[in-house]
Amino acid sequence: METWFGNLLILNRIKIKFYNMKTIIAIFIFGIFASCTSIKEFIEVAAVPRPQHPKKKAYNIKKVKLTNPWDSTKIAGELTYPKAGTPSKTIVLVSGHSMGDPPAKKNCDVIGHKYFLVLSDLLTKKGYAVFRFDNRGVGRSSGNWKISTDEDYASDAATAVRWLRENAPYKITQVGFLGHSQGGFKAPMAARMVKTDFIIRLGSGFSEIDETLVRQSREMNDATGIDSNITKEQMRVLADYLKIIKTAPTYEQSRQQLLEYILKEEPKAPKKLVQKVLDRSIGSHWMYHSTHYDYDSDYKAFKGPVLELFGENDLLVSAKVNAPKVKALLSNPKSKVHTFKNLNHMFQYTEKALGPEEYGMIKTTIEESVVDYIDDWLKTF
């Protein structure tokens, strides 16, 4: 699931009480059920039509392989641009990803949707050049995603901008990033590594990680009717986990302390299973780095125009909490913050917010009014 900390919330699918495994209750929310759906659900999602998935691409397509100058990782990407005229601007798409899970390939597949394929298609048809790529360690890109951090992913996005400025098959004007979800955190990081003309962030925000995890869990549980006792226990264990991660001086010490904590409270829990779950969740390299990294400093350092878009019905990134925070950090007069009524984290229309479980059952991948809004904003400079 390509949402910022999205797999953290899937416990709301589970309607059983874990009172005999107090600690593992929180481990479950960090990924073990992230991609688990019933056969019935899988078939239902697969049967939903995707009218926005492009069938014909009436524009230029160039497949490229880049070399990251910071660590020599090979990045495979695809550039789309109009057949006639010079693209008004070039946009590099930056994906989010779930904690401990593999990052996205270039199409950014999310529960039946090819999110970045649709987004790039819509933007290219409006006259923009769009670059999307396989994140390191997946698809045709090299690297090891299991030990990668946001700085690594950001350097890959910066590599794309460097390549475009030097090798684009058209005259480059302005180049910027569009990051969805947690990808919106990587965009300002990448902007510190390479000249960037603008940033667009969809459903990102800037809450502290511990605050975000707690709020997400509570709101998702409330939306899907999880027992309040389960939520209370989940919050207790989550607080203990975060305290360990935030106070441990190194990643190795953090992971060891998490393992000891779990095995102390749950001595019958299989050690190998706990280790495996930790590596794919709260005990990952990515989680430790994200908890200790100062994302605000990157955001404040960028002085170019920023477009911040939120969905009113987004349970993962609260517009009410985050919109005022990012607005206070923006300095460029061309920057803008906007919240779309009745849209969720994927910017799909939904009258009642249900979170990730509704994404795949909605035909629309992204409301085209959102792309129109981006287009209108980009034309202002």
KOLGU-40617 format. One line per field, with one value per residue (C-alpha): residue number from 1; x, y, z. Coordinates in Angstrom, 3 decimals, always signed. Layout:
REM KOLGU-40617
num	[NUM,...]
X	[X,...]
Y	[Y,...]
Z	[Z,...]
***
This chain:
REM KOLGU-40617
num	[1,2,3,4,5,6,7,8,9,10,11,12,13,14,15,16,17,18,19,20,21,22,23,24,25,26,27,28,29,30,31,32,33,34,35,36,37,38,39,40,41,42,43,44,45,46,47,48,49,50,51,52,53,54,55,56,57,58,59,60,61,62,63,64,65,66,67,68,69,70,71,72,73,74,75,76,77,78,79,80,81,82,83,84,85,86,87,88,89,90,91,92,93,94,95,96,97,98,99,100,101,102,103,104,105,106,107,108,109,110,111,112,113,114,115,116,117,118,119,120,121,122,123,124,125,126,127,128,129,130,131,132,133,134,135,136,137,138,139,140,141,142,143,144,145,146,147,148,149,150,151,152,153,154,155,156,157,158,159,160,161,162,163,164,165,166,167,168,169,170,171,172,173,174,175,176,177,178,179,180,181,182,183,184,185,186,187,188,189,190,191,192,193,194,195,196,197,198,199,200,201,202,203,204,205,206,207,208,209,210,211,212,213,214,215,216,217,218,219,220,221,222,223,224,225,226,227,228,229,230,231,232,233,234,235,236,237,238,239,240,241,242,243,244,245,246,247,248,249,250,251,252,253,254,255,256,257,258,259,260,261,262,263,264,265,266,267,268,269,270,271,272,273,274,275,276,277,278,279,280,281,282,283,284,285,286,287,288,289,290,291,292,293,294,295,296,297,298,299,300,301,302,303,304,305,306,307,308,309,310,311,312,313,314,315,316,317,318,319,320,321,322,323,324,325,326,327,328,329,330,331,332,333,334,335,336,337,338,339,340,341,342,343,344,345,346,347,348,349,350,351,352,353,354,355,356,357,358,359,360,361,362,363,364,365,366,367,368,369,370,371,372,373,374,375,376,377,378,379,380,381]
X	[+0.000,+1.617,+0.480,+2.437,+2.392,-0.644,-0.105,-0.017,-3.773,-4.945,-5.649,-9.138,-9.784,-9.259,-12.312,-10.730,-9.321,-5.603,-5.670,-3.322,-0.736,-0.685,+2.502,+1.951,-1.261,+0.757,+3.148,+0.194,-0.717,+2.785,+2.446,+1.564,-1.944,-1.051,-1.581,-3.852,-7.346,-9.701,-9.967,-13.421,-12.002,-9.217,-11.708,-13.968,-11.124,-9.869,-13.360,-13.647,-13.098,-10.292,-11.465,-8.472,-5.832,-4.529,-5.168,-3.581,-0.647,-0.536,+2.754,+6.464,+7.766,+11.468,+12.795,+16.068,+18.563,+20.252,+23.199,+22.842,+26.049,+25.901,+26.055,+26.039,+22.575,+21.042,+17.599,+15.221,+12.686,+10.298,+9.872,+6.647,+6.297,+4.096,+4.825,+4.384,+5.995,+8.172,+6.775,+5.880,+7.384,+8.874,+7.559,+9.354,+6.923,+8.024,+6.092,+5.354,+5.567,+4.489,+6.799,+8.933,+7.398,+9.102,+8.802,+6.826,+7.667,+7.195,+3.423,+2.863,+0.352,-2.137,-4.916,-5.874,-4.901,-1.805,-1.612,+1.441,+0.638,-2.702,-1.233,+1.568,-0.909,-3.225,-0.365,+1.371,-1.883,-1.949,+1.447,+3.864,+6.807,+6.599,+9.313,+8.472,+10.819,+11.233,+12.426,+15.730,+15.550,+12.404,+11.580,+14.578,+16.394,+19.300,+19.873,+18.606,+15.362,+15.545,+18.369,+17.352,+16.181,+14.293,+17.597,+18.483,+15.125,+15.395,+18.819,+17.284,+14.647,+17.398,+19.293,+16.306,+16.335,+20.090,+19.652,+16.737,+18.624,+21.522,+19.868,+16.182,+15.238,+13.671,+14.579,+14.241,+12.459,+11.425,+11.733,+10.070,+8.820,+5.354,+5.263,+2.238,+1.748,+5.098,+6.713,+5.946,+8.554,+11.221,+10.636,+12.054,+14.967,+15.712,+15.387,+18.372,+20.460,+19.616,+18.244,+14.456,+11.960,+8.782,+7.284,+3.783,+2.721,-0.440,-1.663,+1.615,+1.655,+4.097,+2.977,+5.482,+5.718,+4.496,+1.547,+0.731,+0.849,-1.420,-3.949,-4.021,-4.612,-7.396,-9.221,-9.006,-10.219,-13.102,-14.092,-14.321,-15.710,-12.713,-13.305,-12.129,-10.224,-8.162,-7.454,-6.404,-3.990,-2.693,-1.905,-0.072,+2.217,+2.725,+3.891,+6.406,+7.724,+8.166,+9.955,+12.465,+13.063,+13.399,+15.809,+18.051,+21.332,+21.705,+19.460,+21.018,+20.316,+16.780,+16.004,+17.544,+15.595,+12.348,+13.018,+13.760,+10.644,+8.387,+9.931,+9.767,+6.036,+5.381,+7.886,+5.967,+6.143,+8.381,+11.606,+12.202,+8.686,+9.060,+12.392,+10.842,+7.901,+10.212,+12.313,+9.176,+7.678,+8.535,+12.071,+13.100,+15.998,+13.494,+11.432,+14.456,+15.741,+12.307,+11.805,+15.136,+15.198,+14.292,+11.986,+10.987,+14.487,+14.297,+10.880,+11.940,+15.099,+13.138,+12.291,+10.512,+6.742,+4.971,+1.483,+0.007,-3.139,-5.218,-8.393,-11.113,-11.817,-8.190,-7.813,-4.058,-3.044,-5.499,-6.176,-7.481,-4.246,-1.697,-2.956,-2.417,+1.040,+2.359,+0.788,+2.778,+6.022,+5.546,+7.465,+7.072,+4.140,+3.234,+2.770,-0.745,-2.604,-5.938,-8.248,-10.635,-14.066,-15.035,-11.685,-9.645,-5.897,-5.840,-7.868,-10.850,-14.409,-15.946,-18.846,-17.814,-14.146,-13.217,-9.488,-7.427,-10.112,-12.201,-9.470,-9.710,-13.509,-13.616,-13.366,-11.659,-7.910,-7.680,-10.302,-9.355,-10.354,-7.189,-5.044,-6.875,-6.020,-2.346,-2.372,-3.923,-1.366,+1.617,+0.482,+0.846,+4.642]
Y	[+0.000,+3.223,+5.488,+7.176,+4.669,+3.126,-0.469,+0.702,+0.940,-2.358,-3.784,-2.398,-5.371,-7.690,-8.165,-10.384,-9.573,-10.046,-9.900,-12.891,-11.237,-7.680,-6.702,-8.429,-6.445,-3.419,-5.451,-6.611,-3.062,-2.477,-4.625,-8.244,-7.730,-4.845,-6.758,-9.492,-9.527,-12.416,-14.124,-12.570,-9.072,-9.695,-10.790,-7.830,-5.324,-7.008,-6.761,-3.005,-1.173,+1.407,+3.912,+6.199,+3.566,+4.749,+2.506,+4.748,+7.050,+9.805,+11.246,+10.485,+7.800,+7.433,+4.688,+5.535,+4.099,+6.593,+6.294,+7.904,+9.983,+9.695,+5.896,+4.511,+2.951,+2.306,+3.859,+2.791,+5.381,+6.509,+10.012,+11.011,+14.304,+15.839,+15.084,+18.702,+21.758,+22.154,+20.981,+23.967,+22.302,+18.931,+17.021,+14.198,+11.958,+10.815,+7.962,+7.201,+3.708,+1.668,+1.181,-1.915,-2.806,-2.609,+0.852,+1.461,+0.664,+3.451,+2.979,+3.113,+0.266,+0.802,-1.755,-2.139,+1.363,+2.392,+5.735,+7.307,+5.860,+7.669,+10.846,+10.988,+10.333,+13.148,+15.623,+14.741,+15.287,+18.785,+19.585,+18.633,+16.277,+13.695,+11.389,+8.403,+5.644,+2.316,+3.000,+1.440,-2.274,-2.902,-3.309,-2.601,-0.417,-1.726,-1.262,-2.752,-1.213,-3.068,-0.820,+2.336,+5.572,+8.582,+10.304,+7.446,+7.640,+11.427,+11.163,+8.969,+11.630,+14.261,+12.060,+12.228,+16.038,+16.128,+13.819,+15.824,+19.114,+17.594,+15.060,+15.820,+15.453,+18.921,+22.358,+22.316,+25.258,+24.483,+21.185,+20.236,+17.377,+16.013,+13.794,+11.831,+10.900,+10.175,+10.985,+14.594,+14.348,+13.124,+15.988,+18.784,+16.496,+16.030,+19.778,+20.321,+18.073,+19.581,+22.828,+22.603,+25.120,+23.997,+21.306,+19.805,+17.652,+15.564,+14.373,+14.865,+17.232,+17.798,+16.293,+14.665,+10.954,+9.829,+12.217,+11.006,+7.298,+7.728,+9.877,+7.582,+4.494,+6.061,+7.563,+4.369,+2.273,+4.651,+4.681,+0.895,+0.066,-1.430,-2.157,+0.752,-1.651,-2.839,+0.765,+1.615,-1.331,-0.491,+3.068,+1.892,-0.461,+2.029,+4.634,+2.154,+1.302,+4.938,+5.729,+2.960,+4.123,+7.795,+7.248,+4.522,+6.071,+3.654,+1.611,-1.655,-0.793,+0.250,-3.033,-5.083,-3.207,-3.656,-7.380,-7.667,-5.680,-7.964,-11.203,-10.042,-9.373,-12.318,-15.065,-17.616,-15.518,-17.186,-15.171,-15.631,-14.483,-11.398,-10.572,-10.938,-8.696,-6.100,-5.916,-5.291,-2.740,-0.735,-2.173,-1.262,+0.993,+3.292,+3.695,+4.516,+7.091,+8.690,+9.026,+10.826,+12.955,+16.661,+16.949,+20.511,+21.793,+20.632,+22.161,+25.519,+25.554,+25.437,+28.970,+28.165,+27.871,+24.961,+23.591,+21.690,+19.673,+17.775,+15.699,+16.463,+12.741,+11.646,+9.473,+9.013,+12.667,+14.980,+18.178,+19.835,+19.125,+19.560,+22.361,+25.123,+23.746,+23.704,+27.086,+28.617,+27.234,+28.516,+31.627,+31.995,+34.252,+31.761,+28.945,+27.700,+25.345,+23.823,+21.174,+19.293,+18.504,+14.803,+13.475,+10.794,+10.133,+8.989,+12.070,+9.919,+11.068,+9.468,+10.666,+8.672,+8.313,+4.643,+4.729,+2.276,-0.397,+1.779,+2.697,-0.415,-0.400,+3.092,+3.178,+6.548,+6.541,+10.303,+12.996,+14.949,+18.195,+17.738,+17.549,+20.613,+22.462,+21.507,+22.647,+26.017,+26.579,+25.688,+28.257,+31.075,+31.192]
Z	[+0.000,-1.156,+1.651,+4.334,+7.244,+5.569,+6.694,+10.287,+10.278,+8.886,+12.334,+11.864,+9.577,+12.525,+14.734,+17.396,+20.821,+21.386,+25.170,+25.446,+23.216,+24.465,+22.733,+19.413,+19.003,+17.985,+15.869,+13.789,+12.846,+11.528,+8.500,+9.018,+7.697,+5.395,+2.187,+3.559,+2.142,+1.612,-1.773,-2.033,-1.486,-3.996,-6.639,-5.901,-6.309,-9.484,-10.983,-10.477,-13.803,-13.973,-16.600,-16.094,-16.834,-20.232,-23.215,-25.844,-25.192,-27.787,-26.565,-26.545,-24.190,-23.379,-21.113,-19.391,-16.888,-14.570,-12.196,-8.791,-8.342,-4.560,-4.278,-7.871,-7.581,-11.006,-11.404,-14.181,-15.246,-17.946,-19.338,-21.079,-22.938,-25.669,-29.325,-30.346,-28.780,-25.706,-22.357,-20.215,-17.129,-16.160,-13.148,-11.311,-9.411,-5.946,-4.328,-0.724,+0.705,+3.693,+6.624,+6.128,+2.753,-0.645,-2.240,-5.418,-8.997,-11.517,-11.901,-8.122,-7.830,-5.010,-4.449,-8.085,-9.165,-11.131,-9.402,-11.044,-14.470,-14.382,-12.933,-15.499,-18.320,-17.237,-16.742,-20.012,-21.897,-20.411,-21.928,-19.156,-19.254,-16.478,-15.139,-12.962,-11.863,-10.087,-6.563,-5.577,-4.970,-7.031,-10.718,-12.918,-10.370,-8.304,-4.587,-1.338,-0.133,+3.193,+4.416,+2.545,+4.145,+2.855,+2.132,-0.222,-1.985,-2.174,-3.798,-6.505,-7.206,-7.297,-9.754,-12.088,-12.033,-12.701,-15.673,-17.051,-16.897,-18.828,-21.131,-21.686,-25.389,-25.342,-24.022,-20.249,-18.648,-15.062,-13.189,-9.917,-7.777,-7.149,-4.078,-2.953,+0.694,+2.340,-1.019,-0.147,+2.604,+0.197,-2.248,-0.031,+0.861,-2.841,-3.399,-1.091,-3.331,-6.716,-8.175,-7.956,-9.295,-7.509,-5.270,-5.273,-2.321,-2.286,+1.098,+2.957,+5.931,+8.779,+12.063,+14.412,+13.664,+17.084,+16.921,+13.401,+14.260,+17.266,+15.407,+12.374,+14.477,+16.513,+13.536,+11.492,+14.416,+15.075,+11.398,+11.212,+14.647,+16.430,+20.114,+22.306,+24.583,+21.622,+20.653,+24.211,+24.352,+20.898,+21.986,+25.095,+23.225,+20.418,+22.924,+24.360,+20.898,+19.933,+23.182,+22.478,+18.909,+19.804,+22.706,+21.267,+20.052,+17.108,+14.850,+16.040,+19.687,+18.829,+17.087,+19.907,+22.579,+20.647,+20.367,+24.094,+24.990,+22.957,+24.164,+27.787,+27.598,+25.294,+26.188,+24.108,+20.939,+18.287,+18.223,+14.513,+13.695,+15.880,+14.220,+10.772,+11.646,+13.197,+10.035,+7.985,+10.362,+13.461,+13.624,+10.070,+9.074,+7.437,+10.621,+12.789,+10.320,+9.855,+13.600,+14.056,+10.889,+10.947,+7.939,+8.836,+8.114,+4.488,+4.066,+5.500,+3.372,+0.104,-1.024,-4.273,-4.791,-3.085,-3.707,-0.768,-1.474,+1.083,+1.065,+3.581,+4.059,+4.379,+7.483,+7.031,+6.746,+8.466,+6.523,+9.665,+11.541,+8.760,+6.504,+9.095,+9.947,+6.391,+5.624,+8.493,+7.026,+3.462,+2.439,-1.328,-2.401,-5.141,-2.626,-1.973,+0.361,-0.618,+0.836,-1.470,-0.089,+0.131,-1.178,+0.585,+0.768,-2.855,-3.858,-4.746,-4.052,-0.976,+1.142,+4.196,+5.060,+5.537,+4.831,+2.748,+2.586,+0.243,-2.279,-4.404,-4.560,-6.111,-9.910,-10.111,-9.435,-8.851,-9.350,-12.473,-10.765,-8.679,-11.836,-13.191,-9.980,-10.319,-13.938,-13.067,-10.301,-12.490,-15.049,-12.484,-12.749]
***
